[in-house]
Amino acid sequence: MHTSIEDQIARLHDGAPLEEVGRAIRALILREPLPTSLPGEIVSAYEDLARRTGGEDPSVAVRSSASAEDLPEASFAGQQDTYLNVRT
């Protein structure tokens, strides 16, 4: 069984379909629990944003990002997930 991201990348290099490898990596990531402190940190930051903007339940955008996406020679258009108008 291929149980690590490294195993999946090796499968990709051996010719496995990108969609299949991507689906397997996504499943591995989704199986891992969030750090226990993260939900509280997110809620605290959201409440701080509400205080600073004078709103009670501000709409925010939530986006995954790549570490090199803002480089002039790199383009990651369409590769990230974005959710708009997220509210608690």
Buried (B, 14 or more C-beta within 10 A) or exposed (E): EBEEEEBBBEBBEEEBEEEEBEEBBEEBEEEEEEEEEEEEEEEEEBEEEBEEEEEEEBEBEEEEEEEEEEEEEEEEEEEEEEEEEEEE
